[in-house]
């Protein structure tokens, strides 16, 4: 389990990254993001205010299997 509440998973071969949030003792899939904008929309939908300000905050978001803000497979 991650110590951060939000995980942006590795880029898929077809592009995009799955986004999960850990809440109430379980992980919930928010969707597949294809851009920072998509990620912000998912986070706002999960109740996170001013979501764009936390994208580079490793206390909130863990970027796995690729660089932060990289949305396509390498």
N, C-alpha and C positions, 0 to 999 in steps of 0.2 A: 504494500500500500504506500502511496505517495504521502509525503508530509505536507504537500501543497493541496489546496482544495480543488484546483483546476489543472487538468492535464491536457496538453495538446499532443496527440500521439504522432508517431512518424508519418511522413507523407506516404500516401498510397501510390502504387504504381500508376494508377490512372489520374493522380493528382488529388489534392485536398487532404485534410487531416481531421481525423475523428477528434471530437472534443468531449471530455467527460468532466463532471463536477462531483466531488465527494460531499454528500450532504446527508444528515440523519443516519449515519452509519452505513451508507451504501453509495456506490458509484452510479451515476445517472448519465446516459449518453445524451448530450445536447444536440448533436448532429455532426455533419461533416462541413468544415469550413474550407473555403477556397481562397480566402483573403482575410486581411485584418478586419475589414468591414463585417464580414460574416461572423467572425469571432466576437466582435463587439455586440452585434445583434443577438447572438446566442447568450452572451453574458448578461446583457440588459434584460432579456427574457427570463433569465434565472434570478433576477432581482438585484443584480449588482449595478449600483449607480456609478456613473462616471467611469464606465468599463474601459474606455480607451486609455485611461491614465494608469491602469495596472498591467498592461500588456508586457512590459519589460520588468515587472516586479516579481522576482523569484520567490517572494513570500506568498504570492497568489497563484502564479502560473508556472508550471514545469513544462518546458518544451522538450519532448523526447524525440530521439532519432533524427535529428536534423537541426539546422540553425533556426533560431527564432525568426518568424516572419517568412520562412521558406515554405511555399505552398505546393510546389511540384516535386516529384521524385527527382533525385539528383542524377 
